Amino acid sequence: MNSPASDDAPIVLFDGVCNLCNGFVQFILPRDTEGRFRFAALQSDVGEALLAERGLPTDELESVVLIEGDDYYVKSAAVIRIARLLGGVYALLGPFRFLPRGLRDWAYDAVAARRYRWFGKRDQCAMPPPDVDVSSRFLE
């Protein structure tokens, strides 16, 4: 199988039915001026294949996942790494990686557990319309 991660572009896996997660993707897109990031929903065939390749659960993961070559980041580590890759003012989140992972992930999990209640949920995975120029950055 030819892996979608074969070009080593960072790939953001997100909950495609979560409004907060979709908002995070919409936040990244205009700030990724070099167009480096690729995106796939956790629920998609591509997302499940990428998770399985790394031994991550494909049916119960409630996290943003960043895949960067052979490395991957989940939960708060993914958010911090994405911010660092975006650069600029967002790189200021970088020092948070020195906080204990348990503390960072506790805060992440607290929001993740309530994300549907607070931000809502879609009936299906949201993908950009085909006529939008960022559609090539979404893996199918």
N, CA, C and O atoms as a GROMACS GRO file, in nm:
protein
  560
    1MET      N    1   0.084  -0.120   0.000
    1MET     CA    2   0.000   0.000   0.000
    1MET      C    3   0.087   0.124   0.000
    1MET      O    4   0.181   0.134   0.079
    2ASN      N    5   0.057   0.216  -0.086
    2ASN     CA    6   0.130   0.342  -0.091
    2ASN      C    7   0.069   0.434   0.014
    2ASN      O    8  -0.046   0.475   0.002
    3SER      N    9   0.146   0.466   0.115
    3SER     CA   10   0.096   0.544   0.226
    3SER      C   11   0.071   0.688   0.184
    3SER      O   12   0.151   0.745   0.111
    4PRO      N   13  -0.041   0.749   0.230
    4PRO     CA   14  -0.066   0.890   0.201
    4PRO      C   15   0.038   0.980   0.262
    4PRO      O   16   0.049   1.096   0.224
    5ALA      N   17   0.115   0.930   0.358
    5ALA     CA   18   0.218   1.010   0.424
    5ALA      C   19   0.352   1.000   0.352
    5ALA      O   20   0.454   1.043   0.405
    6SER      N   21   0.353   0.943   0.230
    6SER     CA   22   0.479   0.914   0.164
    6SER      C   23   0.559   1.039   0.128
    6SER      O   24   0.681   1.030   0.113
    7ASP      N   25   0.495   1.154   0.114
    7ASP     CA   26   0.573   1.274   0.080
    7ASP      C   27   0.624   1.348   0.204
    7ASP      O   28   0.685   1.454   0.191
    8ASP      N   29   0.601   1.294   0.320
    8ASP     CA   30   0.648   1.349   0.448
    8ASP      C   31   0.588   1.485   0.484
    8ASP      O   32   0.637   1.550   0.576
    9ALA      N   33   0.485   1.528   0.413
    9ALA     CA   34   0.415   1.650   0.454
    9ALA      C   35   0.344   1.620   0.585
    9ALA      O   36   0.290   1.511   0.602
   10PRO      N   37   0.344   1.714   0.679
   10PRO     CA   38   0.271   1.689   0.804
   10PRO      C   39   0.122   1.671   0.776
   10PRO      O   40   0.062   1.747   0.700
   11ILE      N   41   0.064   1.570   0.838
   11ILE     CA   42  -0.078   1.539   0.819
   11ILE      C   43  -0.149   1.556   0.952
   11ILE      O   44  -0.108   1.499   1.054
   12VAL      N   45  -0.256   1.635   0.950
   12VAL     CA   46  -0.339   1.656   1.068
   12VAL      C   47  -0.462   1.566   1.054
   12VAL      O   48  -0.540   1.580   0.960
   13LEU      N   49  -0.478   1.474   1.149
   13LEU     CA   50  -0.598   1.392   1.155
   13LEU      C   51  -0.690   1.454   1.259
   13LEU      O   52  -0.646   1.488   1.369
   14PHE      N   53  -0.816   1.470   1.224
   14PHE     CA   54  -0.910   1.539   1.312
   14PHE      C   55  -1.044   1.468   1.309
   14PHE      O   56  -1.074   1.394   1.215
   15ASP      N   57  -1.124   1.492   1.411
   15ASP     CA   58  -1.258   1.437   1.418
   15ASP      C   59  -1.344   1.513   1.319
   15ASP      O   60  -1.376   1.630   1.340
   16GLY      N   61  -1.382   1.447   1.211
   16GLY     CA   62  -1.453   1.512   1.102
   16GLY      C   63  -1.594   1.555   1.133
   16GLY      O   64  -1.652   1.633   1.057
   17VAL      N   65  -1.652   1.507   1.241
   17VAL     CA   66  -1.789   1.546   1.276
   17VAL      C   67  -1.792   1.649   1.389
   17VAL      O   68  -1.900   1.698   1.424
   18CYS      N   69  -1.679   1.682   1.444
   18CYS     CA   70  -1.670   1.775   1.557
   18CYS      C   71  -1.652   1.918   1.506
   18CYS      O   72  -1.560   1.947   1.430
   19ASN      N   73  -1.741   2.007   1.549
   19ASN     CA   74  -1.731   2.147   1.508
   19ASN      C   75  -1.603   2.213   1.558
   19ASN      O   76  -1.543   2.293   1.486
   20LEU      N   77  -1.561   2.182   1.679
   20LEU     CA   78  -1.437   2.239   1.732
   20LEU      C   79  -1.318   2.194   1.648
   20LEU      O   80  -1.232   2.275   1.613
   21CYS      N   81  -1.314   2.067   1.615
   21CYS     CA   82  -1.202   2.013   1.537
   21CYS      C   83  -1.200   2.072   1.396
   21CYS      O   84  -1.094   2.106   1.344
   22ASN      N   85  -1.318   2.084   1.335
   22ASN     CA   86  -1.326   2.147   1.205
   22ASN      C   87  -1.284   2.294   1.212
   22ASN      O   88  -1.220   2.345   1.121
   23GLY      N   89  -1.319   2.360   1.321
   23GLY     CA   90  -1.276   2.497   1.341
   23GLY      C   91  -1.124   2.508   1.354
   23GLY      O   92  -1.064   2.604   1.307
   24PHE      N   93  -1.063   2.407   1.417
   24PHE     CA   94  -0.917   2.406   1.429
   24PHE      C   95  -0.853   2.394   1.291
   24PHE      O   96  -0.755   2.462   1.262
   25VAL      N   97  -0.908   2.308   1.207
   25VAL     CA   98  -0.856   2.294   1.070
   25VAL      C   99  -0.873   2.426   0.995
   25VAL      O  100  -0.782   2.470   0.925
   26GLN      N  101  -0.990   2.490   1.010
   26GLN     CA  102  -1.015   2.618   0.944
   26GLN      C  103  -0.922   2.727   0.998
   26GLN      O  104  -0.892   2.824   0.928
   27PHE      N  105  -0.877   2.712   1.122
   27PHE     CA  106  -0.780   2.804   1.181
   27PHE      C  107  -0.642   2.784   1.116
   27PHE      O  108  -0.574   2.881   1.085
   28ILE      N  109  -0.604   2.659   1.097
   28ILE     CA  110  -0.471   2.627   1.041
   28ILE      C  111  -0.459   2.671   0.896
   28ILE      O  112  -0.358   2.729   0.857
   29LEU      N  113  -0.561   2.643   0.815
   29LEU     CA  114  -0.551   2.665   0.670
   29LEU      C  115  -0.497   2.802   0.629
   29LEU      O  116  -0.400   2.806   0.554
   30PRO      N  117  -0.554   2.913   0.673
   30PRO     CA  118  -0.501   3.042   0.626
   30PRO      C  119  -0.365   3.078   0.688
   30PRO      O  120  -0.294   3.164   0.635
   31ARG      N  121  -0.330   3.014   0.798
   31ARG     CA  122  -0.203   3.046   0.864
   31ARG      C  123  -0.088   2.961   0.812
   31ARG      O  124   0.029   2.991   0.835
   32ASP      N  125  -0.121   2.856   0.742
   32ASP     CA  126  -0.022   2.768   0.679
   32ASP      C  127   0.005   2.823   0.540
   32ASP      O  128  -0.037   2.765   0.439
   33THR      N  129   0.074   2.935   0.535
   33THR     CA  130   0.092   3.007   0.409
   33THR      C  131   0.173   2.929   0.306
   33THR      O  132   0.162   2.955   0.186
   34GLU      N  133   0.253   2.834   0.351
   34GLU     CA  134   0.332   2.751   0.258
   34GLU      C  135   0.254   2.629   0.210
   34GLU      O  136   0.300   2.556   0.124
   35GLY      N  137   0.136   2.607   0.266
   35GLY     CA  138   0.054   2.492   0.226
   35GLY      C  139   0.117   2.358   0.259
   35GLY      O  140   0.101   2.262   0.184
   36ARG      N  141   0.189   2.350   0.371
   36ARG     CA  142   0.259   2.227   0.408
   36ARG      C  143   0.166   2.120   0.462
   36ARG      O  144   0.183   2.002   0.432
   37PHE      N  145   0.068   2.160   0.541
   37PHE     CA  146  -0.016   2.062   0.610
   37PHE      C  147  -0.114   1.996   0.514
   37PHE      O  148  -0.168   2.058   0.423
   38ARG      N  149  -0.136   1.867   0.538
   38ARG     CA  150  -0.242   1.790   0.473
   38ARG      C  151  -0.339   1.750   0.584
   38ARG      O  152  -0.303   1.749   0.702
   39PHE      N  153  -0.462   1.718   0.547
   39PHE     CA  154  -0.566   1.691   0.646
   39PHE      C  155  -0.645   1.566   0.608
   39PHE      O  156  -0.665   1.538   0.490
   40ALA      N  157  -0.689   1.494   0.709
   40ALA     CA  158  -0.780   1.380   0.688
   40ALA      C  159  -0.861   1.362   0.815
   40ALA      O  160  -0.811   1.381   0.926
   41ALA      N  161  -0.986   1.324   0.797
   41ALA     CA  162  -1.071   1.295   0.912
   41ALA      C  163  -1.030   1.162   0.973
   41ALA      O  164  -0.992   1.069   0.902
   42LEU      N  165  -1.036   1.155   1.105
   42LEU     CA  166  -1.006   1.030   1.174
   42LEU      C  167  -1.095   0.916   1.123
   42LEU      O  168  -1.053   0.801   1.117
   43GLN      N  169  -1.218   0.951   1.086
   43GLN     CA  170  -1.317   0.851   1.046
   43GLN      C  171  -1.300   0.806   0.901
   43GLN      O  172  -1.365   0.711   0.858
   44SER      N  173  -1.214   0.872   0.824
   44SER     CA  174  -1.198   0.838   0.683
   44SER      C  175  -1.112   0.713   0.668
   44SER      O  176  -1.041   0.673   0.761
   45ASP      N  177  -1.118   0.652   0.551
   45ASP     CA  178  -1.034   0.535   0.523
   45ASP      C  179  -0.886   0.571   0.537
   45ASP      O  180  -0.808   0.493   0.592
   46VAL      N  181  -0.848   0.688   0.486
   46VAL     CA  182  -0.709   0.733   0.496
   46VAL      C  183  -0.670   0.753   0.642
   46VAL      O  184  -0.563   0.709   0.684
   47GLY      N  185  -0.758   0.819   0.718
   47GLY     CA  186  -0.729   0.842   0.859
   47GLY      C  187  -0.712   0.713   0.935
   47GLY      O  188  -0.618   0.698   1.013
   48GLU      N  189  -0.803   0.619   0.913
   48GLU     CA  190  -0.794   0.490   0.982
   48GLU      C  191  -0.667   0.414   0.941
   48GLU      O  192  -0.604   0.350   1.025
   49ALA      N  193  -0.630   0.421   0.814
   49ALA     CA  194  -0.508   0.353   0.768
   49ALA      C  195  -0.383   0.414   0.832
   49ALA      O  196  -0.292   0.342   0.874
   50LEU      N  197  -0.380   0.547   0.839
   50LEU     CA  198  -0.264   0.613   0.901
   50LEU      C  199  -0.254   0.581   1.050
   50LEU      O  200  -0.144   0.562   1.102
   51LEU      N  201  -0.368   0.575   1.118
   51LEU     CA  202  -0.368   0.538   1.260
   51LEU      C  203  -0.319   0.394   1.277
   51LEU      O  204  -0.235   0.367   1.362
   52ALA      N  205  -0.372   0.304   1.196
   52ALA     CA  206  -0.336   0.162   1.207
   52ALA      C  207  -0.188   0.141   1.178
   52ALA      O  208  -0.123   0.060   1.245
   53GLU      N  209  -0.132   0.213   1.081
   53GLU     CA  210   0.011   0.202   1.049
   53GLU      C  211   0.098   0.236   1.170
   53GLU      O  212   0.210   0.188   1.181
   54ARG      N  213   0.046   0.318   1.258
   54ARG     CA  214   0.123   0.361   1.375
   54ARG      C  215   0.079   0.291   1.503
   54ARG      O  216   0.124   0.326   1.612
   55GLY      N  217  -0.009   0.194   1.490
   55GLY     CA  218  -0.054   0.117   1.606
   55GLY      C  219  -0.147   0.195   1.698
   55GLY      O  220  -0.162   0.159   1.815
   56LEU      N  221  -0.209   0.300   1.647
   56LEU     CA  222  -0.304   0.378   1.725
   56LEU      C  223  -0.444   0.323   1.704
   56LEU      O  224  -0.474   0.271   1.596
   57PRO      N  225  -0.531   0.333   1.804
   57PRO     CA  226  -0.667   0.281   1.789
   57PRO      C  227  -0.741   0.355   1.678
   57PRO      O  228  -0.727   0.476   1.662
   58THR      N  229  -0.819   0.281   1.602
   58THR     CA  230  -0.892   0.342   1.491
   58THR      C  231  -1.038   0.368   1.523
   58THR      O  232  -1.109   0.428   1.443
   59ASP      N  233  -1.084   0.325   1.640
   59ASP     CA  234  -1.225   0.339   1.670
   59ASP      C  235  -1.256   0.418   1.796
   59ASP      O  236  -1.373   0.444   1.825
   60GLU      N  237  -1.156   0.456   1.871
   60GLU     CA  238  -1.185   0.523   1.998
   60GLU      C  239  -1.096   0.643   2.025
   60GLU      O  240  -1.102   0.701   2.133
   61LEU      N  241  -1.014   0.681   1.929
   61LEU     CA  242  -0.923   0.793   1.950
   61LEU      C  243  -1.002   0.923   1.946
   61LEU      O  244  -1.070   0.951   1.848
   62GLU      N  245  -0.993   1.001   2.050
   62GLU     CA  246  -1.061   1.131   2.057
   62GLU      C  247  -0.956   1.240   2.068
   62GLU      O  248  -0.945   1.310   2.168
   63SER      N  249  -0.879   1.252   1.961
   63SER     CA  250  -0.768   1.344   1.966
   63SER      C  251  -0.733   1.393   1.827
   63SER      O  252  -0.756   1.326   1.727
   64VAL      N  253  -0.677   1.512   1.824
   64VAL     CA  254  -0.609   1.556   1.704
   64VAL      C  255  -0.478   1.477   1.700
   64VAL      O  256  -0.412   1.458   1.802
   65VAL      N  257  -0.442   1.431   1.582
   65VAL     CA  258  -0.318   1.357   1.564
   65VAL      C  259  -0.238   1.429   1.455
   65VAL      O  260  -0.293   1.463   1.350
   66LEU      N  261  -0.111   1.451   1.479
   66LEU     CA  262  -0.022   1.506   1.378
   66LEU      C  263   0.077   1.398   1.340
   66LEU      O  264   0.145   1.342   1.425
   67ILE      N  265   0.084   1.369   1.211
   67ILE     CA  266   0.181   1.272   1.161
   67ILE      C  267   0.284   1.349   1.082
   67ILE      O  268   0.253   1.425   0.991
   68GLU      N  269   0.409   1.328   1.120
   68GLU     CA  270   0.520   1.396   1.056
   68GLU      C  271   0.625   1.291   1.022
   68GLU      O  272   0.707   1.255   1.106
   69GLY      N  273   0.622   1.244   0.900
   69GLY     CA  274   0.713   1.136   0.861
   69GLY      C  275   0.685   1.012   0.944
   69GLY      O  276   0.572   0.963   0.946
   70ASP      N  277   0.787   0.962   1.011
   70ASP     CA  278   0.772   0.844   1.097
   70ASP      C  279   0.725   0.880   1.237
   70ASP      O  280   0.692   0.791   1.316
   71ASP      N  281   0.721   1.007   1.269
   71ASP     CA  282   0.681   1.052   1.402
   71ASP      C  283   0.532   1.087   1.404
   71ASP      O  284   0.474   1.122   1.301
   72TYR      N  285   0.472   1.076   1.521
   72TYR     CA  286   0.334   1.122   1.537
   72TYR      C  287   0.318   1.181   1.675
   72TYR      O  288   0.390   1.148   1.769
   73TYR      N  289   0.221   1.272   1.685
   73TYR     CA  290   0.190   1.343   1.808
   73TYR      C  291   0.040   1.334   1.830
   73TYR      O  292  -0.037   1.342   1.734
   74VAL      N  293  -0.002   1.319   1.954
   74VAL     CA  294  -0.144   1.315   1.985
   74VAL      C  295  -0.176   1.416   2.096
   74VAL      O  296  -0.089   1.460   2.171
   75LYS      N  297  -0.302   1.451   2.101
   75LYS     CA  298  -0.354   1.540   2.206
   75LYS      C  299  -0.276   1.671   2.212
   75LYS      O  300  -0.254   1.735   2.110
   76SER      N  301  -0.235   1.710   2.332
   76SER     CA  302  -0.170   1.840   2.350
   76SER      C  303  -0.037   1.848   2.274
   76SER      O  304   0.000   1.955   2.226
   77ALA      N  305   0.034   1.737   2.264
   77ALA     CA  306   0.160   1.737   2.190
   77ALA      C  307   0.137   1.771   2.043
   77ALA      O  308   0.218   1.841   1.982
   78ALA      N  309   0.026   1.723   1.986
   78ALA     CA  310  -0.007   1.754   1.847
   78ALA      C  311  -0.036   1.902   1.830
   78ALA      O  312   0.014   1.966   1.737
   79VAL      N  313  -0.116   1.958   1.919
   79VAL     CA  314  -0.152   2.100   1.910
   79VAL      C  315  -0.027   2.186   1.923
   79VAL      O  316  -0.010   2.282   1.847
   80ILE      N  317   0.058   2.155   2.017
   80ILE     CA  318   0.180   2.233   2.038
   80ILE      C  319   0.273   2.222   1.917
   80ILE      O  320   0.330   2.322   1.873
   81ARG      N  321   0.288   2.102   1.862
   81ARG     CA  322   0.375   2.083   1.745
   81ARG      C  323   0.320   2.157   1.623
   81ARG      O  324   0.396   2.218   1.548
   82ILE      N  325   0.189   2.152   1.604
   82ILE     CA  326   0.127   2.225   1.493
   82ILE      C  327   0.155   2.375   1.507
   82ILE      O  328   0.191   2.441   1.410
   83ALA      N  329   0.138   2.427   1.629
   83ALA     CA  330   0.164   2.569   1.654
   83ALA      C  331   0.310   2.604   1.623
   83ALA      O  332   0.338   2.708   1.565
   84ARG      N  333   0.401   2.516   1.663
   84ARG     CA  334   0.543   2.542   1.636
   84ARG      C  335   0.571   2.541   1.486
   84ARG      O  336   0.651   2.621   1.437
   85LEU      N  337   0.507   2.451   1.413
   85LEU     CA  338   0.528   2.445   1.268
   85LEU      C  339   0.467   2.565   1.197
   85LEU      O  340   0.519   2.610   1.095
   86LEU      N  341   0.357   2.618   1.251
   86LEU     CA  342   0.298   2.738   1.193
   86LEU      C  343   0.391   2.858   1.210
   86LEU      O  344   0.392   2.948   1.127
   87GLY      N  345   0.467   2.857   1.317
   87GLY     CA  346   0.564   2.964   1.341
   87GLY      C  347   0.497   3.093   1.386
   87GLY      O  348   0.382   3.093   1.429
   88GLY      N  349   0.572   3.200   1.376
   88GLY     CA  350   0.521   3.330   1.418
   88GLY      C  351   0.480   3.329   1.564
   88GLY      O  352   0.543   3.264   1.647
   89VAL      N  353   0.373   3.400   1.595
   89VAL     CA  354   0.325   3.411   1.731
   89VAL      C  355   0.279   3.274   1.784
   89VAL      O  356   0.283   3.252   1.905
   90TYR      N  357   0.237   3.185   1.697
   90TYR     CA  358   0.188   3.053   1.739
   90TYR      C  359   0.300   2.968   1.798
   90TYR      O  360   0.275   2.880   1.881
   91ALA      N  361   0.421   2.994   1.756
   91ALA     CA  362   0.536   2.919   1.810
   91ALA      C  363   0.555   2.946   1.958
   91ALA      O  364   0.627   2.873   2.026
   92LEU      N  365   0.491   3.052   2.010
   92LEU     CA  366   0.501   3.081   2.153
   92LEU      C  367   0.440   2.971   2.239
   92LEU      O  368   0.466   2.966   2.359
   93LEU      N  369   0.359   2.883   2.180
   93LEU     CA  370   0.306   2.769   2.254
   93LEU      C  371   0.412   2.662   2.276
   93LEU      O  372   0.394   2.572   2.359
   94GLY      N  373   0.522   2.671   2.204
   94GLY     CA  374   0.629   2.571   2.212
   94GLY      C  375   0.675   2.538   2.352
   94GLY      O  376   0.689   2.420   2.384
   95PRO      N  377   0.700   2.636   2.438
   95PRO     CA  378   0.747   2.604   2.573
   95PRO      C  379   0.649   2.521   2.656
   95PRO      O  380   0.689   2.459   2.755
   96PHE      N  381   0.522   2.518   2.617
   96PHE     CA  382   0.425   2.436   2.690
   96PHE      C  383   0.460   2.287   2.682
   96PHE      O  384   0.413   2.207   2.762
   97ARG      N  385   0.543   2.250   2.583
   97ARG     CA  386   0.583   2.109   2.572
   97ARG      C  387   0.666   2.065   2.692
   97ARG      O  388   0.683   1.946   2.716
   98PHE      N  389   0.718   2.160   2.768
   98PHE     CA  390   0.798   2.126   2.885
   98PHE      C  391   0.712   2.103   3.010
   98PHE      O  392   0.762   2.054   3.111
   99LEU      N  393   0.585   2.137   3.002
   99LEU     CA  394   0.494   2.102   3.112
   99LEU      C  395   0.473   1.951   3.111
   99LEU      O  396   0.482   1.889   3.005
  100PRO      N  397   0.445   1.892   3.224
  100PRO     CA  398   0.421   1.747   3.225
  100PRO      C  399   0.306   1.710   3.130
  100PRO      O  400   0.200   1.771   3.132
  101ARG      N  401   0.332   1.607   3.049
  101ARG     CA  402   0.231   1.563   2.951
  101ARG      C  403   0.098   1.531   3.019
  101ARG      O  404  -0.008   1.562   2.965
  102GLY      N  405   0.103   1.470   3.138
  102GLY     CA  406  -0.020   1.436   3.209
  102GLY      C  407  -0.105   1.557   3.237
  102GLY      O  408  -0.228   1.551   3.224
  103LEU      N  409  -0.043   1.667   3.275
  103LEU     CA  410  -0.116   1.791   3.303
  103LEU      C  411  -0.173   1.849   3.174
  103LEU      O  412  -0.290   1.887   3.169
  104ARG      N  413  -0.090   1.856   3.070
  104ARG     CA  414  -0.137   1.910   2.940
  104ARG      C  415  -0.252   1.826   2.886
  104ARG      O  416  -0.353   1.880   2.841
  105ASP      N  417  -0.237   1.693   2.891
  105ASP     CA  418  -0.340   1.606   2.835
  105ASP      C  419  -0.466   1.603   2.921
  105ASP      O  420  -0.575   1.577   2.870
  106TRP      N  421  -0.452   1.628   3.050
  106TRP     CA  422  -0.570   1.639   3.136
  106TRP      C  423  -0.658   1.755   3.088
  106TRP      O  424  -0.779   1.740   3.075
  107ALA      N  425  -0.597   1.869   3.061
  107ALA     CA  426  -0.672   1.984   3.012
  107ALA      C  427  -0.729   1.955   2.873
  107ALA      O  428  -0.844   1.988   2.845
  108TYR      N  429  -0.650   1.893   2.788
  108TYR     CA  430  -0.697   1.856   2.654
  108TYR      C  431  -0.817   1.762   2.664
  108TYR      O  432  -0.918   1.784   2.598
  109ASP      N  433  -0.805   1.658   2.746
  109ASP     CA  434  -0.913   1.561   2.762
  109ASP      C  435  -1.040   1.624   2.819
  109ASP      O  436  -1.151   1.584   2.783
  110ALA      N  437  -1.024   1.722   2.907
  110ALA     CA  438  -1.141   1.789   2.966
  110ALA      C  439  -1.222   1.859   2.857
  110ALA      O  440  -1.345   1.853   2.858
  111VAL      N  441  -1.154   1.924   2.764
  111VAL     CA  442  -1.223   1.990   2.654
  111VAL      C  443  -1.278   1.886   2.556
  111VAL      O  444  -1.392   1.896   2.512
  112ALA      N  445  -1.196   1.785   2.524
  112ALA     CA  446  -1.238   1.682   2.428
  112ALA      C  447  -1.364   1.608   2.474
  112ALA      O  448  -1.450   1.575   2.393
  113ALA      N  449  -1.375   1.584   2.603
  113ALA     CA  450  -1.491   1.512   2.656
  113ALA      C  451  -1.620   1.594   2.643
  113ALA      O  452  -1.729   1.537   2.643
  114ARG      N  453  -1.606   1.725   2.631
  114ARG     CA  454  -1.724   1.812   2.625
  114ARG      C  455  -1.741   1.881   2.490
  114ARG      O  456  -1.831   1.963   2.473
  115ARG      N  457  -1.655   1.847   2.394
  115ARG     CA  458  -1.652   1.922   2.268
  115ARG      C  459  -1.784   1.917   2.191
  115ARG      O  460  -1.823   2.018   2.132
  116TYR      N  461  -1.852   1.804   2.190
  116TYR     CA  462  -1.979   1.798   2.118
  116TYR      C  463  -2.086   1.882   2.189
  116TYR      O  464  -2.165   1.950   2.123
  117ARG      N  465  -2.086   1.878   2.321
  117ARG     CA  466  -2.185   1.953   2.398
  117ARG      C  467  -2.161   2.103   2.382
  117ARG      O  468  -2.256   2.180   2.365
  118TRP      N  469  -2.035   2.145   2.390
  118TRP     CA  470  -2.003   2.287   2.384
  118TRP      C  471  -2.006   2.344   2.242
  118TRP      O  472  -2.051   2.457   2.222
  119PHE      N  473  -1.958   2.268   2.145
  119PHE     CA  474  -1.938   2.321   2.010
  119PHE      C  475  -2.028   2.257   1.904
  119PHE      O  476  -2.038   2.308   1.793
  120GLY      N  477  -2.094   2.147   1.940
  120GLY     CA  478  -2.183   2.082   1.846
  120GLY      C  479  -2.114   1.975   1.763
  120GLY      O  480  -1.993   1.955   1.770
  121LYS      N  481  -2.198   1.908   1.685
  121LYS     CA  482  -2.152   1.793   1.607
  121LYS      C  483  -2.224   1.795   1.473
  121LYS      O  484  -2.340   1.832   1.464
  122ARG      N  485  -2.154   1.754   1.369
  122ARG     CA  486  -2.211   1.744   1.234
  122ARG      C  487  -2.264   1.604   1.211
  122ARG      O  488  -2.226   1.510   1.281
  123ASP      N  489  -2.352   1.590   1.114
  123ASP     CA  490  -2.405   1.459   1.079
  123ASP      C  491  -2.305   1.375   1.000
  123ASP      O  492  -2.310   1.252   1.003
  124GLN      N  493  -2.213   1.443   0.931
  124GLN     CA  494  -2.113   1.372   0.852
  124GLN      C  495  -1.984   1.452   0.853
  124GLN      O  496  -1.982   1.569   0.891
  125CYS      N  497  -1.877   1.387   0.810
  125CYS     CA  498  -1.747   1.454   0.807
  125CYS      C  499  -1.752   1.572   0.711
  125CYS      O  500  -1.805   1.562   0.600
  126ALA      N  501  -1.699   1.682   0.756
  126ALA     CA  502  -1.695   1.802   0.674
  126ALA      C  503  -1.567   1.802   0.592
  126ALA      O  504  -1.458   1.785   0.646
  127MET      N  505  -1.581   1.822   0.464
  127MET     CA  506  -1.468   1.835   0.375
  127MET      C  507  -1.493   1.961   0.292
  127MET      O  508  -1.608   1.999   0.272
  128PRO      N  509  -1.387   2.024   0.243
  128PRO     CA  510  -1.409   2.145   0.164
  128PRO      C  511  -1.476   2.110   0.032
  128PRO      O  512  -1.456   2.000  -0.020
  129PRO      N  513  -1.554   2.202  -0.022
  129PRO     CA  514  -1.614   2.176  -0.153
  129PRO      C  515  -1.504   2.160  -0.258
  129PRO      O  516  -1.397   2.220  -0.244
  130PRO      N  517  -1.529   2.082  -0.364
  130PRO     CA  518  -1.425   2.056  -0.464
  130PRO      C  519  -1.374   2.181  -0.535
  130PRO      O  520  -1.262   2.180  -0.586
  131ASP      N  521  -1.454   2.288  -0.538
  131ASP     CA  522  -1.411   2.408  -0.608
  131ASP      C  523  -1.325   2.500  -0.522
  131ASP      O  524  -1.281   2.605  -0.569
  132VAL      N  525  -1.299   2.462  -0.398
  132VAL     CA  526  -1.215   2.542  -0.309
  132VAL      C  527  -1.070   2.500  -0.331
  132VAL      O  528  -1.040   2.380  -0.338
  133ASP      N  529  -0.980   2.597  -0.341
  133ASP     CA  530  -0.842   2.566  -0.378
  133ASP      C  531  -0.765   2.487  -0.273
  133ASP      O  532  -0.655   2.439  -0.302
  134VAL      N  533  -0.818   2.470  -0.152
  134VAL     CA  534  -0.748   2.390  -0.051
  134VAL      C  535  -0.790   2.244  -0.055
  134VAL      O  536  -0.738   2.164   0.023
  135SER      N  537  -0.883   2.207  -0.142
  135SER     CA  538  -0.933   2.070  -0.145
  135SER      C  539  -0.821   1.969  -0.171
  135SER      O  540  -0.829   1.855  -0.125
  136SER      N  541  -0.717   2.008  -0.243
  136SER     CA  542  -0.606   1.916  -0.270
  136SER      C  543  -0.526   1.884  -0.143
  136SER      O  544  -0.448   1.789  -0.142
  137ARG      N  545  -0.546   1.961  -0.039
  137ARG     CA  546  -0.474   1.938   0.086
  137ARG      C  547  -0.547   1.839   0.178
  137ARG      O  548  -0.495   1.801   0.282
  138PHE      N  549  -0.667   1.798   0.138
  138PHE     CA  550  -0.745   1.701   0.215
  138PHE      C  551  -0.729   1.565   0.149
  138PHE      O  552  -0.757   1.548   0.030
  139LEU      N  553  -0.684   1.468   0.228
  139LEU     CA  554  -0.663   1.334   0.176
  139LEU      C  555  -0.794   1.257   0.179
  139LEU      O  556  -0.870   1.266   0.276
  140GLU      N  557  -0.820   1.183   0.076
  140GLU     CA  558  -0.945   1.104   0.070
  140GLU      C  559  -0.914   0.957   0.076
  140GLU      O  560  -1.005   0.875   0.072
   0.00000   0.00000   0.00000
